[in-house]
């Protein structure tokens, strides 16, 4: 079990690094399309043989679940998150995506899959809503409409990630197969969008000798290798060793880790209001994971609902 804890710790650091990379991209000359290239191109190439090996299983998955995985974890999600990070600090973005995920997953599960709610999940969701309200009331009260826009975009990103979470569970594909498939779809869509001028890319429009190679290496390490390859494996391993509920409970620490790392990296020191919002969201996410309940109350999604 100790290796399970090690795996989940590695996963949390990589998840936090994902948000740091988004912030680094937002304050650099790289476009969201450039960041997306570092995120999806390498996993698509590395995992292509695995995707091809499981092609028959993939073709048996209903198209709407494949689309849900692409939208919720692929290029559309990354573009929304990259754009939102222009308006808010890392602490806000990291809290409003993984921290609020239980709220949207539960909402979808109850509305479309008629799943019951435990008292722990209701209490956790209530705390998450308080945290969201603190973020929104602060930006709206200060008439900071750009920050409000960032908050709303990250909430949209969390909703998209919830769609991916449920779609992936119903599809029941191997985690690495899912990662490879999403990366492949995203890479194809990204190249087409750049080719037709829908998305702007500084890399494609600049000669190789002026590319910011050091910066690209950092993003490629955090996005492509870290979030795209290693985290997919370590999280799957942790779930196998620790269980889904316990792994989800550890995941609630992602906003705190990302916030602490952003202090020395970007000089983003949260104020007391931000710490309060983080507290409610992190604790709410922890409680909503049902880790404190003795019986397994995990939500299950049946593919018969199509």
N, C-alpha and C positions, 0 to 999 in steps of 0.2 A: 504493500500500500504506500510505502514511502516514495516509490517512484511515481505513483499517481499524484501525490502532492507536489513532487518536483515538476511533473508535466504541467499541472495547472498553474504553477507559479511562472513557468516559462511562457505559457499561453497568455497570462495576464500582462506580462511585460511586453509581449509582442502586440497585444491589443492596444495597450497604452501607446506603444511606439507608432501604431497606425495613426492615432490622432495627432501625435507630434509631427509626423510626416505631412499630414494634411495642413497643419499650421505652417510648417516650413515651406510647403508649396504655395500657400496663400500669400506669403510675404516675399516670394522669389519672383523671378521672371518667367518661371515655368507656368504653362497653362494647365487647367484641369485635365485636358486631353493628354498632356505630357505626363502628368502624375498617373493617369489611368494606364498609359503604356507601361510604366514601371510596375504597376500593380498586376496587370493581366497577361502581358506577353510571355514572361518567363514561365509562370505556372501552366499556361496553355501549351507551351512546347514540351515541358517536362512531363506533364500528365497526359499528353495526347495518346501515348500507347495504352494507358490504363483506360481512358475513355473509349478508345476503339475496341478494347477487349470486352467491355461491358455494353457495347452498342445495342445488342439485342434487348437487354434489360432496360436501357434508356428509352428505346422506342416503344416499350410497353407502358411507359409513364404517360398519363394524359397530358396533352399539350398545355393545358392551363397551369399545371403545376410546374412544368419546365419554364413557362413564361414567368410565373411567380418567382422562381428562383433567380432568373436573369434580372428581373426588375428589382427585386429586393436585396440582392447581394452583388449584382454585376454593375455594368457601366452606368445605368440610370441612378442607382444608389450612390455610387462614388462621385458622380457629377453634382448631385444635390449636396452631399456632405462637403465636397471641395468648395463649392460656391458659398455655402453657409459659413465655413470657417473664416471667410473674409471679414465677417462682422462680429464674431464673438471670440473670447479666449478659449483655450483648450479645456479649461475646467467646465465651461458651459456645454461645449460640444460633446465631451466625453460623458457628461452626466445625462444629457438629453437623448442619447442614442442607446447605449447598453443599459443605462439606469432606468429608463422608462419602458424598456422592451416588455416587461411583464404586463404592463397596462394594456398595450395593444394586442399582445398575444392572447391575453385573457378575453379581451373584448371580441376578437375574431372567433375564438373558440366557443364562447357563450352564444354569440349571435348565429353562427353558421354551423356549429357542430353540437350545440345544445349540451355543452359540458357544465357540470355542476361547479359551484364555487365553494371553497373551504373558507372558514372564518379567518384563517391566517392570510389567505390570498386577498380577501376583501380588506383586511387591515393594512396589508402591505401596499395595495393599490391606493388606499386613502393617503398614506404617507407620501407616496410618489406624486400624487396630485398636489399635495401641499408644496412639495419641492418645485414642481413645475410652476405653480401659482406664484411662488416667490420670485423665480426668474422673470416671468412675464410681467408681474406687477412692478418690478424694479425698472425694467426697460421702458414699459409704457408710462410709468409715473414720471420718468425723467425725459419723456418725449424722445427717447433714443430709438427712432423707428428702424434704423439699420440693425441695431442689436435685436430688436423685436423680430425683424425679418429673419435674422440668423437663428433665433430660437424656434420660430415656426418651421423653418426649413429643416432643422435638426429633428424636430418632432415628426415631420413628414418622413425623414430618413429612418427614424425609429419604427414608424408604421410600415415602411417598405421592408425593413429588416424582419418585422413580425410576419409579413407575408412570406418572405423567404423561409423563415423558421418553420412555419406550418407546412408550406409547400414541400420543403425538404423532408420533413417527417413523414408526410403522406407518401411521397415518392419512394422513400425507404432505400435510397441509393447509398453506397459507401461514401464516407465523407470526402475522401480524396477524389473519387469519381465525380462527386458533386462540384468540388472545387475546380477540377479540370474542365468540366462541362461549362460552368459559369464563366471561367476565364476564356475558354475558346469562343463562346458566343459573344462575349464582351470584346475580345480582340478583333473579331470579324466586324462587329458593329462599329467599333472605334475607327478602324482603318477605312471603312466606307464613309463614315461621317467626316473624317479628315479629307479624304479624296474628293468628296463632293462639296467641301467648304462649309459644312454644317458646324464643325468644331475647328477651332484654330489651334495650331501646334507650332510652337517656336522651334522645336527640334526638326520638324519636317521642312521648315522654311529657313533654316540656318545651315551654313556649311558645317561639316563635321569638326573642323578645327576650332570652332568657337563654342562648341557644346560645353556646358558646365559639368564636366565629367565627375568631379568630386561630389557635387550635389546630387547628380543622378545616381551615383553609387550608393549614397545614403538612402535615397528613396527606394532604389531597387532592393536594398537589403531589408528595409523595414516593410515595404509594401509587397514586392514580389516574393522574396525569399521568406520573410518573417510571417506576414499575414496570409500570403497566398499559399505557402507550402508547409512551413514548420508548424504554424498554429493549427492548421487543419489536422495535422497528425497528432500533436500533443494534446489537443482538446479531446479528440476521439479516444486517445489512450487514457486520459484522465477520467472520462466518462465510464470507460470500461473498468477502471480500477476503483473509482470512488463513487460511481453512480451519477445519474443525471441531476438529481436534486442538489447533491453536495457540490457538484461542479458548477451548477448555476449559482449557488450561494457564493462560492468564491468569485464568480464573475462579477458580483455586485461591487467588488473592490476596484474594478477597472477605473471608474471616474477619479477615485482618490489617488491612485497610483499615477495616472496621467497628469492630474493637477500638481502633484508634488514634483514630478519630473519637469513640468513646464516652468517651474520657478527658476531653477538654474539655467535651463536651456533658452527660454525666451524672456525671462524676467517678469513673468506674469504672477504677481502676488495677489491672491484672492482677498477680497474684503470680507467682513463678517457676514454680510448678507449671502454672499456666494457660498461660504462655508456652511451656513445654515441650510441653504437649498441642497447642497451636496449631502449633508447629513440626512435630511429627510428622504432623498432619492436613494441613497446607498442603503440605508436601513430598511426602507420600504421594499427595495428590490430583494434584500436578504430575507425579509419576512415572507414576501410573496413567493419565494422559492420553495416554501413549505418544509424547509430544513428542520424546523423545530417540531414538526409533527411526527409521531411514531409510525403511523401507517403511510404507505405510499399513496399519495393523492395526485400523482402526475397526470396531466391531461393527455388523453390519447385521441388521435384523429383517424377516423376510418375513411379509406379511399372510396367507399361506396357513395359518399356525398360528392357528386360531380356536376 
